[in-house]
Amino acid sequence: MLPKEKIDRINELSRKSKSVGLTDAEKEEQQQLRKEYLQTFRSSVKNTLQNVTILDPKGNDVTPEKLKKIKNKRLH
């Protein structure tokens, strides 16, 4: 998870860009922070999916084969 200070800074830059605009340095900082946020978010989603087992209403494992292979690689 991204530190609260960085999320606060992303929000601060977003508000400023809508009201008065950003300097070139602030635009670059905003892009870098957004990139870091997306990497963290994607990593979190990927990790969550790698730990999920999908069951149908009857309780049968219907996890996609691709996901099962990824899980098996992590365990070995």
Backbone atoms as SQL, in Angstrom:
CREATE TABLE atoms (id INTEGER PRIMARY KEY, chain TEXT, resi INTEGER, resn TEXT, atom TEXT, x REAL, y REAL, z REAL);
INSERT INTO atoms VALUES
  (1, 'A', 1, 'MET', 'N', 0.838, -1.181, 0.000),
  (2, 'A', 1, 'MET', 'CA', 0.000, 0.000, 0.000),
  (3, 'A', 1, 'MET', 'C', 0.883, 1.244, 0.000),
  (4, 'A', 2, 'LEU', 'N', 0.446, 2.226, -0.711),
  (5, 'A', 2, 'LEU', 'CA', 1.171, 3.488, -0.808),
  (6, 'A', 2, 'LEU', 'C', 1.025, 4.252, 0.512),
  (7, 'A', 3, 'PRO', 'N', 2.104, 4.865, 0.995),
  (8, 'A', 3, 'PRO', 'CA', 2.015, 5.632, 2.247),
  (9, 'A', 3, 'PRO', 'C', 0.977, 6.755, 2.144),
  (10, 'A', 4, 'LYS', 'N', 0.348, 7.049, 3.264),
  (11, 'A', 4, 'LYS', 'CA', -0.704, 8.068, 3.308),
  (12, 'A', 4, 'LYS', 'C', -0.197, 9.419, 2.797),
  (13, 'A', 5, 'GLU', 'N', 1.056, 9.741, 3.085),
  (14, 'A', 5, 'GLU', 'CA', 1.608, 11.031, 2.652),
  (15, 'A', 5, 'GLU', 'C', 1.596, 11.145, 1.130),
  (16, 'A', 6, 'LYS', 'N', 1.911, 10.042, 0.445),
  (17, 'A', 6, 'LYS', 'CA', 1.931, 10.076, -1.019),
  (18, 'A', 6, 'LYS', 'C', 0.519, 10.177, -1.584),
  (19, 'A', 7, 'ILE', 'N', -0.425, 9.474, -0.976),
  (20, 'A', 7, 'ILE', 'CA', -1.819, 9.567, -1.430),
  (21, 'A', 7, 'ILE', 'C', -2.343, 10.982, -1.204),
  (22, 'A', 8, 'ASP', 'N', -2.017, 11.555, -0.048),
  (23, 'A', 8, 'ASP', 'CA', -2.421, 12.938, 0.231),
  (24, 'A', 8, 'ASP', 'C', -1.825, 13.895, -0.798),
  (25, 'A', 9, 'ARG', 'N', -0.571, 13.655, -1.175),
  (26, 'A', 9, 'ARG', 'CA', 0.085, 14.522, -2.163),
  (27, 'A', 9, 'ARG', 'C', -0.569, 14.376, -3.536),
  (28, 'A', 10, 'ILE', 'N', -0.930, 13.149, -3.913),
  (29, 'A', 10, 'ILE', 'CA', -1.642, 12.929, -5.183),
  (30, 'A', 10, 'ILE', 'C', -2.932, 13.741, -5.188),
  (31, 'A', 11, 'ASN', 'N', -3.680, 13.674, -4.096),
  (32, 'A', 11, 'ASN', 'CA', -4.950, 14.399, -4.007),
  (33, 'A', 11, 'ASN', 'C', -4.736, 15.911, -4.015),
  (34, 'A', 12, 'GLU', 'N', -3.701, 16.353, -3.323),
  (35, 'A', 12, 'GLU', 'CA', -3.386, 17.779, -3.287),
  (36, 'A', 12, 'GLU', 'C', -3.062, 18.301, -4.693),
  (37, 'A', 13, 'LEU', 'N', -2.238, 17.558, -5.423),
  (38, 'A', 13, 'LEU', 'CA', -1.882, 17.973, -6.786),
  (39, 'A', 13, 'LEU', 'C', -3.095, 17.938, -7.705),
  (40, 'A', 14, 'SER', 'N', -3.973, 16.977, -7.500),
  (41, 'A', 14, 'SER', 'CA', -5.182, 16.887, -8.321),
  (42, 'A', 14, 'SER', 'C', -6.071, 18.110, -8.096),
  (43, 'A', 15, 'ARG', 'N', -6.265, 18.466, -6.837),
  (44, 'A', 15, 'ARG', 'CA', -7.089, 19.652, -6.529),
  (45, 'A', 15, 'ARG', 'C', -6.462, 20.914, -7.113),
  (46, 'A', 16, 'LYS', 'N', -5.148, 21.027, -6.967),
  (47, 'A', 16, 'LYS', 'CA', -4.458, 22.218, -7.466),
  (48, 'A', 16, 'LYS', 'C', -4.552, 22.301, -8.990),
  (49, 'A', 17, 'SER', 'N', -4.449, 21.144, -9.665),
  (50, 'A', 17, 'SER', 'CA', -4.506, 21.162, -11.132),
  (51, 'A', 17, 'SER', 'C', -5.878, 21.620, -11.624),
  (52, 'A', 18, 'LYS', 'N', -6.911, 21.323, -10.856),
  (53, 'A', 18, 'LYS', 'CA', -8.270, 21.736, -11.240),
  (54, 'A', 18, 'LYS', 'C', -8.531, 23.203, -10.932),
  (55, 'A', 19, 'SER', 'N', -7.844, 23.749, -9.929),
  (56, 'A', 19, 'SER', 'CA', -8.118, 25.131, -9.539),
  (57, 'A', 19, 'SER', 'C', -7.185, 26.133, -10.213),
  (58, 'A', 20, 'VAL', 'N', -5.884, 26.030, -9.967),
  (59, 'A', 20, 'VAL', 'CA', -4.956, 27.034, -10.490),
  (60, 'A', 20, 'VAL', 'C', -3.961, 26.488, -11.496),
  (61, 'A', 21, 'GLY', 'N', -3.887, 25.188, -11.630),
  (62, 'A', 21, 'GLY', 'CA', -2.937, 24.587, -12.560),
  (63, 'A', 21, 'GLY', 'C', -1.638, 24.210, -11.864),
  (64, 'A', 22, 'LEU', 'N', -0.850, 23.401, -12.560),
  (65, 'A', 22, 'LEU', 'CA', 0.401, 22.897, -11.998),
  (66, 'A', 22, 'LEU', 'C', 1.600, 23.407, -12.781),
  (67, 'A', 23, 'THR', 'N', 2.721, 23.524, -12.090),
  (68, 'A', 23, 'THR', 'CA', 3.970, 23.850, -12.767),
  (69, 'A', 23, 'THR', 'C', 4.451, 22.579, -13.473),
  (70, 'A', 24, 'ASP', 'N', 5.447, 22.721, -14.324),
  (71, 'A', 24, 'ASP', 'CA', 5.994, 21.549, -15.014),
  (72, 'A', 24, 'ASP', 'C', 6.551, 20.535, -14.017),
  (73, 'A', 25, 'ALA', 'N', 7.210, 21.031, -12.973),
  (74, 'A', 25, 'ALA', 'CA', 7.770, 20.134, -11.954),
  (75, 'A', 25, 'ALA', 'C', 6.660, 19.391, -11.221),
  (76, 'A', 26, 'GLU', 'N', 5.578, 20.085, -10.924),
  (77, 'A', 26, 'GLU', 'CA', 4.445, 19.448, -10.237),
  (78, 'A', 26, 'GLU', 'C', 3.758, 18.428, -11.142),
  (79, 'A', 27, 'LYS', 'N', 3.667, 18.732, -12.437),
  (80, 'A', 27, 'LYS', 'CA', 3.082, 17.773, -13.379),
  (81, 'A', 27, 'LYS', 'C', 3.910, 16.492, -13.425),
  (82, 'A', 28, 'GLU', 'N', 5.215, 16.647, -13.438),
  (83, 'A', 28, 'GLU', 'CA', 6.112, 15.490, -13.448),
  (84, 'A', 28, 'GLU', 'C', 5.957, 14.689, -12.154),
  (85, 'A', 29, 'GLU', 'N', 5.900, 15.395, -11.040),
  (86, 'A', 29, 'GLU', 'CA', 5.709, 14.725, -9.746),
  (87, 'A', 29, 'GLU', 'C', 4.377, 13.970, -9.719),
  (88, 'A', 30, 'GLN', 'N', 3.331, 14.600, -10.242),
  (89, 'A', 30, 'GLN', 'CA', 2.011, 13.977, -10.279),
  (90, 'A', 30, 'GLN', 'C', 2.043, 12.699, -11.115),
  (91, 'A', 31, 'GLN', 'N', 2.686, 12.747, -12.262),
  (92, 'A', 31, 'GLN', 'CA', 2.786, 11.565, -13.119),
  (93, 'A', 31, 'GLN', 'C', 3.549, 10.438, -12.425),
  (94, 'A', 32, 'GLN', 'N', 4.629, 10.788, -11.756),
  (95, 'A', 32, 'GLN', 'CA', 5.431, 9.784, -11.055),
  (96, 'A', 32, 'GLN', 'C', 4.637, 9.156, -9.908),
  (97, 'A', 33, 'LEU', 'N', 3.913, 9.974, -9.156),
  (98, 'A', 33, 'LEU', 'CA', 3.100, 9.461, -8.052),
  (99, 'A', 33, 'LEU', 'C', 1.969, 8.572, -8.559),
  (100, 'A', 34, 'ARG', 'N', 1.343, 8.970, -9.651),
  (101, 'A', 34, 'ARG', 'CA', 0.269, 8.154, -10.234),
  (102, 'A', 34, 'ARG', 'C', 0.814, 6.805, -10.712),
  (103, 'A', 35, 'LYS', 'N', 1.986, 6.839, -11.331),
  (104, 'A', 35, 'LYS', 'CA', 2.617, 5.611, -11.813),
  (105, 'A', 35, 'LYS', 'C', 2.910, 4.672, -10.642),
  (106, 'A', 36, 'GLU', 'N', 3.456, 5.219, -9.572),
  (107, 'A', 36, 'GLU', 'CA', 3.759, 4.424, -8.386),
  (108, 'A', 36, 'GLU', 'C', 2.478, 3.860, -7.770),
  (109, 'A', 37, 'TYR', 'N', 1.429, 4.681, -7.726),
  (110, 'A', 37, 'TYR', 'CA', 0.146, 4.233, -7.181),
  (111, 'A', 37, 'TYR', 'C', -0.408, 3.065, -7.997),
  (112, 'A', 38, 'LEU', 'N', -0.382, 3.188, -9.321),
  (113, 'A', 38, 'LEU', 'CA', -0.906, 2.122, -10.176),
  (114, 'A', 38, 'LEU', 'C', -0.097, 0.833, -10.039),
  (115, 'A', 39, 'GLN', 'N', 1.218, 0.941, -9.930),
  (116, 'A', 39, 'GLN', 'CA', 2.045, -0.248, -9.736),
  (117, 'A', 39, 'GLN', 'C', 1.679, -0.949, -8.431),
  (118, 'A', 40, 'THR', 'N', 1.502, -0.171, -7.383),
  (119, 'A', 40, 'THR', 'CA', 1.136, -0.730, -6.082),
  (120, 'A', 40, 'THR', 'C', -0.240, -1.371, -6.144),
  (121, 'A', 41, 'PHE', 'N', -1.186, -0.692, -6.784),
  (122, 'A', 41, 'PHE', 'CA', -2.549, -1.208, -6.906),
  (123, 'A', 41, 'PHE', 'C', -2.566, -2.520, -7.690),
  (124, 'A', 42, 'ARG', 'N', -1.896, -2.532, -8.826),
  (125, 'A', 42, 'ARG', 'CA', -1.862, -3.741, -9.656),
  (126, 'A', 42, 'ARG', 'C', -1.208, -4.908, -8.923),
  (127, 'A', 43, 'SER', 'N', -0.144, -4.631, -8.209),
  (128, 'A', 43, 'SER', 'CA', 0.534, -5.661, -7.439),
  (129, 'A', 43, 'SER', 'C', -0.392, -6.239, -6.372),
  (130, 'A', 44, 'SER', 'N', -1.157, -5.379, -5.732),
  (131, 'A', 44, 'SER', 'CA', -2.100, -5.815, -4.699),
  (132, 'A', 44, 'SER', 'C', -3.194, -6.701, -5.288),
  (133, 'A', 45, 'VAL', 'N', -3.745, -6.295, -6.436),
  (134, 'A', 45, 'VAL', 'CA', -4.788, -7.079, -7.093),
  (135, 'A', 45, 'VAL', 'C', -4.230, -8.424, -7.538),
  (136, 'A', 46, 'LYS', 'N', -3.040, -8.420, -8.105),
  (137, 'A', 46, 'LYS', 'CA', -2.412, -9.659, -8.563),
  (138, 'A', 46, 'LYS', 'C', -2.202, -10.613, -7.391),
  (139, 'A', 47, 'ASN', 'N', -1.704, -10.092, -6.285),
  (140, 'A', 47, 'ASN', 'CA', -1.479, -10.914, -5.100),
  (141, 'A', 47, 'ASN', 'C', -2.795, -11.489, -4.581),
  (142, 'A', 48, 'THR', 'N', -3.837, -10.690, -4.569),
  (143, 'A', 48, 'THR', 'CA', -5.148, -11.160, -4.119),
  (144, 'A', 48, 'THR', 'C', -5.649, -12.285, -5.016),
  (145, 'A', 49, 'LEU', 'N', -5.563, -12.094, -6.314),
  (146, 'A', 49, 'LEU', 'CA', -6.036, -13.114, -7.252),
  (147, 'A', 49, 'LEU', 'C', -5.249, -14.418, -7.132),
  (148, 'A', 50, 'GLN', 'N', -3.979, -14.312, -6.825),
  (149, 'A', 50, 'GLN', 'CA', -3.160, -15.511, -6.694),
  (150, 'A', 50, 'GLN', 'C', -3.508, -16.318, -5.443),
  (151, 'A', 51, 'ASN', 'N', -4.283, -15.747, -4.564),
  (152, 'A', 51, 'ASN', 'CA', -4.672, -16.439, -3.344),
  (153, 'A', 51, 'ASN', 'C', -6.157, -16.767, -3.312),
  (154, 'A', 52, 'VAL', 'N', -6.827, -16.707, -4.454),
  (155, 'A', 52, 'VAL', 'CA', -8.269, -16.939, -4.533),
  (156, 'A', 52, 'VAL', 'C', -8.548, -18.293, -5.171),
  (157, 'A', 53, 'THR', 'N', -9.533, -18.968, -4.635),
  (158, 'A', 53, 'THR', 'CA', -10.059, -20.174, -5.254),
  (159, 'A', 53, 'THR', 'C', -11.515, -19.894, -5.589),
  (160, 'A', 54, 'ILE', 'N', -11.901, -20.170, -6.817),
  (161, 'A', 54, 'ILE', 'CA', -13.260, -19.876, -7.267),
  (162, 'A', 54, 'ILE', 'C', -14.081, -21.159, -7.218),
  (163, 'A', 55, 'LEU', 'N', -15.205, -21.072, -6.524),
  (164, 'A', 55, 'LEU', 'CA', -16.098, -22.221, -6.400),
  (165, 'A', 55, 'LEU', 'C', -17.438, -21.906, -7.047),
  (166, 'A', 56, 'ASP', 'N', -18.024, -22.914, -7.693),
  (167, 'A', 56, 'ASP', 'CA', -19.369, -22.731, -8.239),
  (168, 'A', 56, 'ASP', 'C', -20.373, -22.966, -7.104),
  (169, 'A', 57, 'PRO', 'N', -21.672, -22.742, -7.362),
  (170, 'A', 57, 'PRO', 'CA', -22.678, -22.899, -6.303),
  (171, 'A', 57, 'PRO', 'C', -22.707, -24.294, -5.669),
  (172, 'A', 58, 'LYS', 'N', -22.221, -25.295, -6.377),
  (173, 'A', 58, 'LYS', 'CA', -22.204, -26.658, -5.838),
  (174, 'A', 58, 'LYS', 'C', -20.936, -26.960, -5.046),
  (175, 'A', 59, 'GLY', 'N', -20.027, -26.006, -4.992),
  (176, 'A', 59, 'GLY', 'CA', -18.796, -26.192, -4.235),
  (177, 'A', 59, 'GLY', 'C', -17.645, -26.759, -5.038),
  (178, 'A', 60, 'ASN', 'N', -17.811, -26.880, -6.336),
  (179, 'A', 60, 'ASN', 'CA', -16.740, -27.389, -7.200),
  (180, 'A', 60, 'ASN', 'C', -15.740, -26.281, -7.508),
  (181, 'A', 61, 'ASP', 'N', -14.474, -26.643, -7.513),
  (182, 'A', 61, 'ASP', 'CA', -13.419, -25.684, -7.836),
  (183, 'A', 61, 'ASP', 'C', -13.452, -25.393, -9.337),
  (184, 'A', 62, 'VAL', 'N', -13.732, -24.151, -9.689),
  (185, 'A', 62, 'VAL', 'CA', -13.779, -23.742, -11.100),
  (186, 'A', 62, 'VAL', 'C', -12.736, -22.648, -11.380),
  (187, 'A', 63, 'THR', 'N', -11.681, -22.649, -10.582),
  (188, 'A', 63, 'THR', 'CA', -10.602, -21.684, -10.777),
  (189, 'A', 63, 'THR', 'C', -9.992, -21.906, -12.161),
  (190, 'A', 64, 'PRO', 'N', -9.799, -20.835, -12.933),
  (191, 'A', 64, 'PRO', 'CA', -9.195, -20.994, -14.266),
  (192, 'A', 64, 'PRO', 'C', -7.820, -21.669, -14.186),
  (193, 'A', 65, 'GLU', 'N', -7.516, -22.485, -15.186),
  (194, 'A', 65, 'GLU', 'CA', -6.249, -23.227, -15.219),
  (195, 'A', 65, 'GLU', 'C', -5.038, -22.297, -15.138),
  (196, 'A', 66, 'LYS', 'N', -5.110, -21.176, -15.810),
  (197, 'A', 66, 'LYS', 'CA', -3.993, -20.231, -15.797),
  (198, 'A', 66, 'LYS', 'C', -3.693, -19.788, -14.361),
  (199, 'A', 67, 'LEU', 'N', -4.728, -19.516, -13.591),
  (200, 'A', 67, 'LEU', 'CA', -4.551, -19.094, -12.208),
  (201, 'A', 67, 'LEU', 'C', -4.029, -20.244, -11.351),
  (202, 'A', 68, 'LYS', 'N', -4.506, -21.456, -11.613),
  (203, 'A', 68, 'LYS', 'CA', -4.015, -22.625, -10.872),
  (204, 'A', 68, 'LYS', 'C', -2.514, -22.827, -11.108),
  (205, 'A', 69, 'LYS', 'N', -2.065, -22.636, -12.342),
  (206, 'A', 69, 'LYS', 'CA', -0.645, -22.797, -12.667),
  (207, 'A', 69, 'LYS', 'C', 0.200, -21.766, -11.925),
  (208, 'A', 70, 'ILE', 'N', -0.295, -20.543, -11.865),
  (209, 'A', 70, 'ILE', 'CA', 0.426, -19.481, -11.158),
  (210, 'A', 70, 'ILE', 'C', 0.520, -19.826, -9.675),
  (211, 'A', 71, 'LYS', 'N', -0.573, -20.316, -9.104),
  (212, 'A', 71, 'LYS', 'CA', -0.577, -20.716, -7.690),
  (213, 'A', 71, 'LYS', 'C', 0.434, -21.826, -7.442),
  (214, 'A', 72, 'ASN', 'N', 0.461, -22.834, -8.314),
  (215, 'A', 72, 'ASN', 'CA', 1.377, -23.957, -8.155),
  (216, 'A', 72, 'ASN', 'C', 2.837, -23.508, -8.230),
  (217, 'A', 73, 'LYS', 'N', 3.139, -22.547, -9.100),
  (218, 'A', 73, 'LYS', 'CA', 4.510, -22.030, -9.213),
  (219, 'A', 73, 'LYS', 'C', 4.929, -21.363, -7.905),
  (220, 'A', 74, 'ARG', 'N', 4.009, -20.648, -7.291),
  (221, 'A', 74, 'ARG', 'CA', 4.323, -19.946, -6.049),
  (222, 'A', 74, 'ARG', 'C', 4.562, -20.927, -4.909),
  (223, 'A', 75, 'LEU', 'N', 3.880, -22.053, -4.945),
  (224, 'A', 75, 'LEU', 'CA', 4.013, -23.029, -3.860),
  (225, 'A', 75, 'LEU', 'C', 5.264, -23.883, -3.975),
  (226, 'A', 76, 'HIS', 'N', 5.826, -23.964, -5.161),
  (227, 'A', 76, 'HIS', 'CA', 7.018, -24.822, -5.368),
  (228, 'A', 76, 'HIS', 'C', 8.266, -24.026, -5.559);
